[in-house]
Amino acid sequence: MRVPYYYSTNPSDPDVYHWHDDCPTGKQIPSWNKAYGKPAGYRECKDCVKLG
């Protein structure tokens, strides 16, 4: 299911944004590193696209 865009603020994580609630990569983002939005320069998560 589509959810609001979110991404990780951890500098060691890839510069991707997520939008699917079942994304395995997105589920690994700890709550303290999770931010909402679609930052400029970030690409769409490939896992979210597959789940799309």
C-alpha positions in Angstrom: 0.0 0.0 0.0 1.2 3.5 -0.8 2.2 5.6 2.2 3.7 9.2 2.5 7.2 9.4 1.1 9.9 8.7 3.7 13.7 8.3 3.8 16.6 7.6 6.1 18.6 10.5 7.6 21.6 8.2 8.3 24.4 9.4 6.0 25.6 5.8 5.4 22.2 4.7 4.0 21.5 5.1 0.2 19.9 8.3 -1.1 16.5 6.8 -1.9 13.0 7.5 -0.8 10.3 4.9 0.0 6.6 4.9 -0.5 5.4 1.3 0.0 4.5 0.1 3.5 5.8 -3.4 2.8 9.2 -2.3 1.5 11.9 -4.5 3.2 14.5 -1.8 2.9 12.3 0.9 4.3 11.2 -1.4 7.2 14.9 -1.5 8.3 15.0 2.3 9.0 14.9 2.9 12.7 12.3 5.4 13.8 15.0 7.9 15.0 16.5 8.0 11.4 13.1 8.2 9.6 12.1 11.4 8.0 9.2 12.2 5.7 9.3 13.8 2.3 11.0 13.4 -1.0 14.4 15.1 -0.9 15.9 16.6 -4.1 18.5 14.3 -5.6 17.1 11.2 -4.0 15.9 8.4 -6.3 12.9 6.1 -5.9 13.5 2.9 -4.0 13.7 -0.1 -6.4 12.0 -2.4 -3.8 9.0 0.0 -3.6 8.8 0.0 -7.4 8.7 -3.8 -7.5 6.0 -3.9 -4.8 4.2 -1.1 -6.6 
